[in-house]
């Protein structure tokens, strides 16, 4: 009987962990009303960031940027990526959206949940450790794994 309770408790914890992680991977509604960065254009086709992008920071993340990239638990950053068509001064079609959310329990990615979405906001299924965190570890380990800074935003 005791082993049944232990098994049920473990099963509950596993289900809870999976569902809470999945719930965290939802693209936040209304993120386009958050603090928005200046337009960034990367024309180097060999760059992972080739294209046009905008960064959105919720209130917690904005406070983190203002505190020299020290982010509180729950801070959320969303980046929209657009293709470059013929003229880099014009945004092409949106091709990807990414989310970073500060969650200390995400130990394998520096305390951040990384999630990718297609242009319509549906989960893209990218592997966040392989696709995202490697660059963040290499380029921004000293900035709490956030590549952008307050300099990317208008004041």
Helices and strands as residue ranges (DSSP letters): H 2-24, G 31-33, E 35-36, E 40-42, E 51-57, H 59-66, E 76-84, E 91-102, G 107-109, E 112-117, H 128-128, I 129-133, H 134-140, G 141-143, G 150-152
